[in-house]
Amino acid sequence: MTNALLEPEIVRARGLGKSYGALAAVKGIDFEIRQGEIFGLIGPDGAGKTTTFHIMGGVLEKNSGEIAVLGGSPRNMRLSIGYLTQQFSLYLDLSLIENLRYVAGLRDVTGRLFEERAARYLKLMDLDRFPNRLAGQLSGGMKQKLALCCALVGDPKLLLLDEPTTGVDPVSRREFWDLLSRVCSEGVTVAVATPYLDEAERCGRLILMHEGRILEEGSPAGLKERLGMHRLEVRSGKLHEMEKVLIEAQSLQAKSNGAERVLFDVQTFGDRLDVLVPDLEQGRALVRQLSQKAGLSEPLLSEQEPTLENVFVARLKHDLPEEEQKPFPFVAVNRELSETNSPGLGNSAKYGAIEASAVSKRFGNFQAVRSVSLRVEYGEIYGLLGANGAGKTTTIKILCGLIKPSGGSMALCGQVSDLRQESLRQKLGYMSQKFTLYDDLTIRENLEFYCGVYCVPEALRKERIAWVLRSSELTGQEGLLAGKLPGGWKQRLSFGAAVLHQPQVLFLDEPTSGVDPLARREMWKLIRDFSRQGTAILVTTHFLEEAENCNNLGFMVAGELVAEGSPSRIKEEQPGTLYELVCDDLQGAYARLKGQLEDWRTSMFADCLHVVLDDGASELPAVLSALSAEGVKIRSHRQVPFSLEDCFISIVQRAQRAHFDIAAKPQPPQSGGQK
């Protein structure tokens, strides 16, 4: 891959500033974007990322400093800039080809040139099968691919993407990023803002923004190295007790002036703790010592590479004061679980909080859900994962009693019949994918309305509304119309409204979509607080790093539940081996492997390739030999652990191949480069 630092500058900013009245959104930042690179902007909500994009795209004028795009002012270079905004910029009542033709007309791309580009990009995005389908009938992932086609049809030199994959499932996200790699190899320079830090790993260089300033800049590997920390994964039979011991020790070290900090950060996941330590051996020793002192069994410790989220959180925590979050005002709940057995649900002594046995749902001739069986206990966080169209939302609607199944049986809060009665509904909380509060009511009016709907006792309403405002960082803003809030704040407010009544069972359908990593981490702390008070939680998410917060996971494909287990178990039982390859001709190697292996087995990450092989010992030498025969110089290769996203892609693709009986592509190449 070409070294971007040696390439000409496509964007150059010096002292760039932008204010809206008294609000300084961007505060004198310096950065460059080089030709042919994928450049990333990360940061919390309100950091100034979108304002920076608007200035680069010629949509807004700067107030101070200098910026040059392609050697001129952004406004004068707009015809050479493609811009995909956060909101869909498509006309939903126009077809794919009509959307493309409209944008091409604005870019003065007509006649044969338009026909050639439209055919090329629709084929590249795998949308050429239905050019006359209405854009409104596409899935989220397909809409983003079409929006990318529209951004590319003008043959831009610079492509700006502002959170392009928010709400898009992991399979479509990976396909989208693979497309960006191909586009980049053809000479287009890409700048992308993303709240997904696993996506940011694919960028060549990154800047971390906060409150209009740049805090960090560098490659993903360089940022992690500069962090100067080791990440310890800690597993224990009594994880909650272990967490309390470590967080208490971390807090004491943070407050002691001048004392050496052995524990820098403790983050809780579904079946493990992640502990950042400056010194690995000191960290291991202290974790074991604290565990022994607390009377806990010996913890299982393993070292892993720090993540970009570690960098993000550590840097922002350095700049932000640690605020003590007041807990939700819980009240004791007396749950009476049904002891009655039902032949349809087996012979268990008790029902789980959510329980389904062979549940199915058919809409006409379409089988949306196929014989799904699962059980979620009180106090458990269960993640239901799947690509768009896998049947997750239909399954959730069945499990919470919104629609009746076509077959099978289920129990909810110990109840097996009349799942729509009012007394049962009062025990449930539900947060849907879309913002369900009233746009034309103020924040306070919405919360008061939901208190009434959920019959929150008058004595608790004031305290709980105050808690929602604090946890959503909206204290003092309660008079604002809910519809005027940014997406991230809407999600936090929606979560608060869904738990005002302290539900016994909580359904969360993509609760953190569009929420920045710091706010997402805080929201998961709140979710864990409810689970520890006994609430059963079923959650869907397209963000696989956050799925690590779940105690157990279920993977759905084509309406079926094809895999279940804890995050660690899912990764341990993953078949095959994942390899990282670093080579001088990354695009050539990528194209070669895409042609020889099944598509999903090869993906590009910044300056390396990730390749999944079923039998690494026998297949890797053949892969390396074939690449060498094509003139690709392999600089290094190593085995790396599967992430949950890797597992998701593998499970979904293998299950789809089995379900639809899709023939696999040819096996890995043989030595000598024979196809």
Protein Blocks (a to p, Z undefined) as FASTA:
>chain_A
ZZfklpccfbdcehiacdehjbcfbghiaddddehiacddeddehilmmmmmmmmnomac
cfedcddeehiafklmmmmpccddfbdcbdfkbcfklmmmmmmmmnopghjllmmmmmmm
mmmnopmmmmmbcfklpcfklmmmmmmmmmmmnopabdcdehklgoiafklmmmmmmmmm
mmmmnopacddddfblklmmmpmbdcddeehiafbgcdfklmmmmnopacdddddfblml
mmmmmmmmmmmmmmmghiacfblbdcddfkbccdddfblklmmmmmmmmmmmnopacddd
ddddddfklmmmmmmmmmpccddddddddddddddddfbdcfklojafbdcfbdcehiac
dehjacfbghiacdddehiacdddddehilmmmmmmmmnopaccfbdcddeehiaghklb
fklmmmpccddfbdcbdfkbcfklmmmmmmmmnopafklmmmmmmmmmmmnopghilmpc
fklpcfklmmmmmmmmmmmnopabdcdehklgoiafklmmmmmmmmmmmmmnopacdddd
fblklmmmpmbdcddeehiafbgcdfklmmmmpgcjddddddfblmlmmmmmmmmmcfkl
pccehjaccdddfblmlmmmmmmmmmmmnopacfbdcdddddfklmmmmmmmmmmmmmno
pacddddddehhiZZ
